[in-house]
Amino acid sequence: MVAWATGAIQELAGTVAVERRGRAPGSIDKDGSLALTDTPLAKLAVTPIPGLQSQLVCPGDVVSAEPGALRGRGVVERDDGKLVATTCGVMEHVNKLLYVRPLRHRYVGSVGDVVVGRIVEVQAERWAVEVGTAQLAHLHLGAIQLPGNVQRRRTDEDSLRMKEFFEENDIISAEIQKVHESGELSLQTRNARYGKLQNGVLASVPSVYVRRQAQHLVTLPTIGVMVVLGNNGWVWVCAPPKVAGSGRQETLNFSQMDVRYETVGPEMRERITRVRNAVQCLATHGLEVTPDTITFVYDQSKKLDLAAWELQDPARCDAAGLIASLVVESGFQIEGQQH
């Protein structure tokens, strides 16, 4: 009955340390089945996730015993009224609603999520967009903001000029406007800060590490680099956008649709690369991707004299002490959130 704990299966188990507690070895469940024991063979010898350890749950863990708590996805109610998890993931609280975000899953999408996507195809009055979901999302012509913040009805001429707005392989930022019953997502870019993304590089991490935040389009103040944190796990890192032809930074009349490609100098490229690799480093070590954690990794890597490319090497990061400082910093952040 311990064949599941073999080395081959352990390698496929992911990065969550699973442990069964509270049962005596050889005890019998109500249904007559033999309970798992707490012997070493009954545990998965895998690396835990330090950044999310305090929020991780495994199947069978009690997530709440408070009366009135509502169960969501990945949570069931026991006979004694306590709520327990049914999957490995991160416990989320929305008022009294409790649900589990799986650590490894395909992005589903919710209304209001900010996403980064790639234009796959220009169709009749809409664009097909890849955002990491099971189906392609769609951005309709009437759901975009026209260049220059022009407010008017869309015309047949606009339909003929669709490739002037977005074309295949363009990277865009957008917001989920609607989730259809089939799971298909409808996007919108009516906000002036959404639109085609330029002058940067894309980083892709599991979506579990990018939760909803106060701001998803942020210019890191001490670094001078802009990041677009997509809830789908796609993160765009770029030079701060400027209004086309003016050289000025964002203003009241700024529109992302007016941003154009421009040459990025070597110094800015190095900063963009280091920020991009910092995002990958955070996800590799199980830490959430936020503006604060990105800035911490960026500054700490420079203090430790780590080159930008070394952030992608876990062994070098560990040897330099970056991982230890990351775990300590994440612990302080979690304590601050709880208080």
Salt bridges, closest charged atoms under 4 A:
GLU19 OE2 - LYS43 NZ 3.79
ASP29 OD1 - ARG23 NH1 3.46
ASP80 OD2 - ARG78 NH2 2.84
GLU92 OE2 - ARG101 NE 2.52
GLU92 OE1 - ARG211 NH1 3.25
ASP113 OD1 - ARG212 NE 2.78
ASP158 OD2 - ARG152 NH1 2.72
ASP158 OD1 - ARG161 NH1 3.66
GLU164 OE1 - ARG161 NE 3.09
GLU168 OE1 - LYS163 NZ 3.74
ASP170 OD2 - LYS196 NZ 3.55
GLU184 OE2 - ARG126 NH1 3.96
GLU184 OE2 - HIS138 ND1 2.92
GLU250 OE2 - ARG193 NH2 3.24
GLU267 OE1 - ARG271 NH2 2.64
GLU270 OE2 - ARG274 NH2 3.22
GLU288 OE2 - ARG101 NH2 3.60
GLU288 OE2 - ARG211 NH2 2.73
GLU310 OE2 - ARG316 NH1 3.10
ASP313 OD2 - ARG316 NE 3.33
